Amino acid sequence: MVDRIAGALDTDPMELRVGAVASDRHRNVLRTLAAEGNWGADLGPGRAQGLGFHDEFGSYAGYLVEIDARDPQAPRVTKAVIVVDVGRVINPRSLEAQMIGCLMDGISTTLRAGLHYEQGLPLEGSYSQFHYARQRDSPPDVRVVIMPPTTETPGGAGELGVPAAAAAVANAYARATDTAPTSFPILFDVDFDPFPK
């Protein structure tokens, strides 16, 4: 939605976000994300960048992804830069892993992962039938930037990055395909067979 507002205002989506917030921590995460992710790079036809931001539990997460959607039915996130500020970091490696896990959740729920129902019953009976992102769907280039301590109190990380990652993937897909998806996952029924042979 923020990207659509930016488009209606003929404003850069990053600049709109930076200008719309009151928190220095929020602004610093976005500015770091723009610099580290080379925001605004021209990736060529069918490829684009997208960004998303989320804050909760005293923490801030920004995601910038690059997607290759030259085939809109088989998009691939090729790069992700994640910037996170959780106040005081207790376990940096765990935080990094959590943010990468959130990235995979965002890729999954935005592009393919959903349940199909027939007469009130789910058709997927196991993860083998659920279109959650697999290792082959992982971006080959992922970098997590953990901001220096900004408070003495640690913030939460849990699923902090999921909304930001999902928004980044959706925004990148929209820009790469010149569409405005409003129903997710975008490729919900592509190649769906609940009973593979």
Rosetta blueprint (number, residue, H / E / L):
1 M L
2 V H
3 D H
4 R H
5 I H
6 A H
7 G H
8 A H
9 L L
10 D L
11 T L
12 D L
13 P H
14 M H
15 E H
16 L H
17 R H
18 V H
19 G H
20 A H
21 V L
22 A L
23 S L
24 D H
25 R H
26 H H
27 R H
28 N H
29 V H
30 L H
31 R H
32 T H
33 L H
34 A H
35 A H
36 E H
37 G L
38 N L
39 W L
40 G L
41 A L
42 D L
43 L L
44 G L
45 P L
46 G L
47 R E
48 A E
49 Q E
50 G E
51 L E
52 G E
53 F E
54 H E
55 D E
56 E E
57 F L
58 G L
59 S E
60 Y E
61 A E
62 G E
63 Y E
64 L E
65 V E
66 E E
67 I E
68 D E
69 A L
70 R L
71 D L
72 P L
73 Q L
74 A L
75 P L
76 R E
77 V E
78 T E
79 K E
80 A E
81 V E
82 I E
83 V E
84 V E
85 D E
86 V L
87 G E
88 R L
89 V L
90 I L
91 N L
92 P H
93 R H
94 S H
95 L H
96 E H
97 A H
98 Q H
99 M H
100 I H
101 G H
102 C H
103 L H
104 M H
105 D H
106 G H
107 I H
108 S H
109 T H
110 T H
111 L H
112 R L
113 A L
114 G L
115 L L
116 H L
117 Y E
118 E E
119 Q L
120 G L
121 L E
122 P E
123 L L
124 E L
125 G L
126 S L
127 Y L
128 S L
129 Q L
130 F L
131 H L
132 Y L
133 A L
134 R L
135 Q H
136 R H
137 D H
138 S L
139 P L
140 P L
141 D E
142 V E
143 R E
144 V E
145 V E
146 I E
147 M L
148 P L
149 P L
150 T L
151 T L
152 E L
153 T L
154 P E
155 G L
156 G L
157 A L
158 G L
159 E L
160 L L
161 G L
162 V H
163 P H
164 A H
165 A H
166 A H
167 A H
168 A H
169 V H
170 A H
171 N H
172 A H
173 Y H
174 A H
175 R H
176 A H
177 T H
178 D L
179 T L
180 A L
181 P L
182 T L
183 S L
184 F L
185 P L
186 I L
187 L L
188 F L
189 D L
190 V L
191 D L
192 F L
193 D L
194 P L
195 F L
196 P L
197 K L
